[in-house]
Amino acid sequence: MGLRSRVRSKPASDQSPDTDYDQGHYQAEGERYFYLGEYQKALRAYSRAMQVDHSAVEPWIGQILALLKLKQQREATMWAMRAVELFPEDARLASLQGLTMALSGARQRAISCSDFAMGRPNGSSAFTWAIRGQILSHCENPNARFCFDKVLETRESDDWRILAQVGDFLLTEKKWARALEFLRPAAELHSVNPWLWKRLGFANERLSFTQPALEAYRAALEINPNDREAQEHLRRLGAIPLPVRLWRKATRLINRA
């Protein structure tokens, strides 16, 4: 897909806090902000969604994920415990409770929560596999890779969000090549998202794949010409002399051999 074939998407303006919308609107806003990496704004939107409809489980899931991204682990744990009490049948929440435990060092309890979630009637979803993979990774369990493979196997064909979640997590684990397996199809499926292109560019850059990295950052700027982060990535990457780029790539290939 060429850069010019992508549809440019203008960022939606923030809604007035005094305007009332239904739960679906605020949930969609939370998702939009979350997958732009704007987690504080996502939290506010998820909170509004919960205020509008206390019976909806999706805002709880979004709230916990956003808190974890902000490294507010204590708050995420509290929200997860409360959510499991309110929605005891939802396997996704049990998985997230396990993830908060893994991050706090309670490895055995974390795996037990994940086992319980996977055993629920709706427990073998791409989401629960993704969270289980993160739990096992935090517990230094090599079976994490199998779980991420299951994400690719069980996800819906148009579900770019779960690919983005796993790919972004793998970046934090510095598993650059593995992250590409998730970020590349995510960006192809949702090509109007600048955050996805920047994450893809970063993964390529860490692997010394300079040209794909440049193309990804340019794609982000094509969507949002005012994206300062993408501008900085391009400026920095373009300033590296070609011999240095080739040397870094050769060194990385030797180290991987």
C-alpha positions, 0 to 999 in steps of 0.5 A: 500500500503506497503512502498516497493511497492511504486516506488522510484522517483529520483528528476529531475535535474534543467534545464539550464536557457538558454535552451528553452522549450515550455510552457507545459514544464515550466508549468509542472516544476512549478507544480512539484516544487509547490507540493514539497513545493518549491514555489520560484522555482515554481514562476520562472517556471510559469514566464517562462511559461508566457513568452513563451505563454502569452495566457495560463491561467494556469501559472497565476493561479500557479503564484498567488497560489505560491505567496499566499504560500509565503505570498506575498499577495500584489503581489498576489492581483496585479497578480490576478487583472491583470489576471482577466482583461486578462481572464475575463471568467475564473472562477478560476481567479475570485475565486483567486481574491476573496481569495486575498480580503479575506486575506486583510480583504475585506470579502464582496467583497471576497464573491461577487467575489466567488459568481460571479465565482460560477455563471460562466458556468465553475464555479462549479469545484473542484477548485472553490469549494476549493477556496470558502471554503478557502474564507469562512474559512477566513471569519469565515463562517461555510459553508466552510465545505460544500464547502470542501465536494463539492471538494470531490464530484466534483473532478476528480478521479485522481486529487490528486493536489486539494486534496493536496491543500485543505489538506495543507490549513486545516493544516494551520487551525489546522483542523488535522482530516479534513486534513487527509480526503484529504491528505491520498487519495492524497498521495495514488494517487501520492505516489512518492511525499515526500512532500505529505507524510510529510504533511500526517505525520504531520497531523497524528502526531498532532492527536497523531497517532504515527504509521501512522505518522512514516510510512508517514515520512518513506515513504518520506525518501524512496522516497528521503533518503536525505530529512532532514525534514523527517529525523528530524521528524522521529528522534524527534518522535522516541525520545518521550517515549511510555508512553508520546505518549499514554498519549498525545493520551488519552488526545487528545481523552478526549478533543475531546469528 
